[in-house]
């Protein structure tokens, strides 16, 4: 299949970018593997997984905001944030629930071991989106969940864009 070049109008109307969906899928598999200790997935996308994911998120968010501005004559940040949270939070809660179920009963062997004790200690921080300040945060356990940081960063992008920063 040959890729064709898009003009600006076609680009704004395009609903899905297949190549970006594929890149996002590879990035997600690589990040999940890294967080849950399924081995070294650097061969999939290298060490820049988070950077690739944030660039893709920035692209998608910018495109959504441009479409919103075109359709409504202005960027409706409140509506954007509400839609974004309804899209991200269910996945976040599902990952937290699956992590709790999978880690229940794992014995403690040392710091950063991903044990139930460590997860139980960090759970209030995950549930309040403050896990970067939790007691086990410096050890970067493999059971850490992928929700708050990317969600917080991608959710602040529209405000920075609107304020000109």
Secondary structure, 3 states (H helix, E strand, C coil): CCCCCCCHHHHHHCCCCHHHHHHHHHHHHHHHHHHCCCCCCHHHHCCCHHHHHHHHHHHHHHHHHHHHHHHHCCCCHHHHHHHHHHHHHHHHHHHHHHHHHHHCCCCCCCCCCCCHHHHHHHHHHHHCCCHHHCCCHHHCCCCCCCCHHHHHHHHHHHHHHHCCC
